[in-house]
């Protein structure tokens, strides 16, 4: 299963001036954000990461409770909200992220490339695509 939706509890903490976010159905899944927007963004990221690990380790993933089960958690600035997660999409995003690789070049090539404003990363990516017979991605 790659599509999930869980209730997140956003709890305002005056001392840190931030929202602590937890998922009552998923003990150990929590994060925080300094604004509502950041907390919601971080909640989605934390949920997807938690579920990916759970899928990979073949842990039981509990069903989501209904919204009404957690309305008692709302006080003051606190709120609850459904957060969606798509672990397949999250895995695809992760695969597309750039990674740093150390490359060793003769000094004169590095210097000439720098003088000619060569984008070493773009050049290496292009060369690798050609070498691996990949279409432009």
C-alpha positions as CSV (number, residue, x, y, z in Angstrom):
1,X,0.0,0.0,0.0
2,X,1.4,3.4,-0.9
3,X,-1.5,5.8,-0.1
4,X,-2.1,6.7,3.5
5,X,-3.9,9.3,5.5
6,X,-3.4,9.8,9.2
7,X,-4.5,12.3,11.8
8,X,-1.8,14.7,13.0
9,X,-2.0,16.5,16.3
10,X,-0.5,20.0,16.2
11,X,0.3,21.2,19.7
12,X,1.4,24.7,20.3
13,X,4.3,25.1,22.6
14,X,4.8,28.6,24.0
15,X,8.3,27.9,25.3
16,X,9.7,27.0,21.9
17,X,7.2,29.1,19.9
18,X,6.6,26.2,17.7
19,X,4.0,23.5,16.9
20,X,5.0,20.0,18.0
21,X,3.4,17.4,15.7
22,X,2.6,13.9,16.6
23,X,0.5,11.1,15.0
24,X,-1.6,9.4,17.7
25,X,-2.0,6.2,15.6
26,X,1.8,6.0,15.0
27,X,3.8,6.2,18.2
28,X,7.3,7.5,17.4
29,X,6.3,9.6,14.4
30,X,6.7,13.2,15.3
31,X,8.2,16.5,14.2
32,X,7.7,20.2,14.7
33,X,7.5,23.5,12.8
34,X,7.7,27.2,13.7
35,X,4.6,28.1,11.8
36,X,1.4,26.3,10.8
37,X,2.6,26.0,7.2
38,X,6.0,24.7,8.2
39,X,4.5,22.3,10.7
40,X,2.1,20.8,8.0
41,X,5.0,20.5,5.6
42,X,7.2,18.8,8.2
43,X,4.3,16.5,9.2
44,X,3.9,15.2,5.6
45,X,7.7,14.6,5.4
46,X,7.8,12.9,8.8
47,X,4.8,10.7,8.0
48,X,6.2,9.6,4.6
49,X,9.6,8.8,6.1
50,X,8.1,6.9,9.0
51,X,5.9,4.9,6.6
52,X,8.7,4.1,4.2
53,X,10.8,2.7,7.0
54,X,7.8,0.7,8.2
55,X,7.2,-0.7,4.8
56,X,10.8,-1.6,4.2
57,X,11.1,-3.3,7.6
58,X,7.8,-5.1,7.0
59,X,6.3,-3.7,10.3
60,X,2.6,-3.7,10.8
61,X,1.2,-0.3,9.9
62,X,-2.0,0.4,11.9
63,X,-5.1,1.7,10.2
64,X,-5.9,5.4,10.7
65,X,-8.4,6.3,13.3
66,X,-11.4,8.5,12.5
67,X,-11.1,12.3,13.0
68,X,-13.7,12.4,15.8
69,X,-11.5,10.1,17.9
70,X,-9.1,12.9,18.5
71,X,-11.2,16.0,18.7
72,X,-10.6,16.0,22.5
73,X,-6.9,16.9,21.8
74,X,-7.9,20.4,20.6
75,X,-7.3,23.2,23.1
76,X,-6.0,26.7,22.7
77,X,-3.9,27.0,19.5
78,X,-3.8,23.2,19.1
79,X,-5.5,21.5,16.2
80,X,-5.8,18.2,14.4
81,X,-5.6,17.6,10.7
82,X,-5.5,14.7,8.2
83,X,-2.1,14.4,6.5
84,X,-1.8,12.4,3.3
85,X,1.3,10.4,2.4
86,X,2.1,8.6,-0.8
87,X,5.2,6.4,-0.2
88,X,5.6,5.6,-3.9
89,X,5.8,9.3,-4.8
90,X,8.1,10.0,-1.9
91,X,10.5,7.2,-3.1
92,X,10.5,8.6,-6.6
93,X,11.3,12.1,-5.3
94,X,14.1,10.7,-3.3
95,X,15.5,8.9,-6.3
96,X,15.6,12.2,-8.2
97,X,17.5,14.1,-5.6
98,X,21.0,15.1,-6.5
99,X,23.8,13.6,-4.5
100,X,27.4,14.9,-4.1
101,X,30.1,12.8,-5.6
102,X,33.8,13.5,-5.2
103,X,35.6,13.5,-8.6
104,X,39.3,13.6,-9.0
105,X,40.7,15.6,-11.9
106,X,44.1,16.6,-13.0
107,X,44.8,20.1,-11.8
108,X,45.2,21.6,-15.2
109,X,41.7,20.3,-16.3
110,X,40.2,21.7,-13.2
111,X,41.9,25.1,-13.7
112,X,41.0,25.3,-17.4
113,X,37.4,24.3,-16.7
114,X,37.2,27.0,-14.1
115,X,38.7,29.6,-16.4
116,X,36.1,28.6,-19.1
117,X,33.2,28.7,-16.6
118,X,32.5,25.0,-17.2
119,X,29.7,23.6,-15.0
120,X,31.4,20.4,-13.9
121,X,28.2,18.9,-12.5
122,X,26.2,19.4,-15.7
123,X,29.0,18.2,-17.9
124,X,29.4,15.0,-15.8
125,X,25.7,14.3,-15.8
126,X,25.6,14.8,-19.6
127,X,28.6,12.5,-20.1
128,X,27.1,9.8,-17.8
129,X,23.7,9.9,-19.6
130,X,25.5,9.4,-22.9
131,X,27.8,6.7,-21.6
132,X,24.8,4.8,-20.1
133,X,22.6,5.4,-23.2
134,X,20.0,7.2,-21.2
135,X,17.6,9.8,-22.6
136,X,17.8,13.3,-21.2
137,X,16.2,13.2,-17.7
